[in-house]
Amino acid sequence: QVQLMESGGGVVQAGGSLRLSCAASGSTAGINVMGWGRQAPGKQREVVASIGSGGSAISADSVKGRFTISRDYAKNTVDLQMINLEPDDTAVYYCYATKAPWGIRFWGQGTQVTVSS
């Protein structure tokens, strides 16, 4: 099992910035992809950014140019730097980690991000 602990959520005005952090613990050997997803009220969870074991990162079109994902492989941490936040970014943000070889995905408990207009 992999445990994931997020931190850094909060309330920010539109145009502001937040940085989310996530630390993985437990059975971390074999983690290949780490990333962030979010779920707004009444909507399905969506992946906003991910980063692989080789450092390749991808992000959803809705956050491109505003969200940057980074990872510390030695510490098993992944961060999400968010700038120019918009009210539509309001959601619970979840960190995840995917383990080889079966691609099992583990999720954190989530951290609330609220962007006021």
Helices and strands as residue ranges (DSSP letters): E 2-7, E 10-13, E 18-26, E 31-39, E 46-51, E 57-59, G 61-63, E 67-72, E 77-82, G 87-89, E 91-99, E 104-107, E 111-116
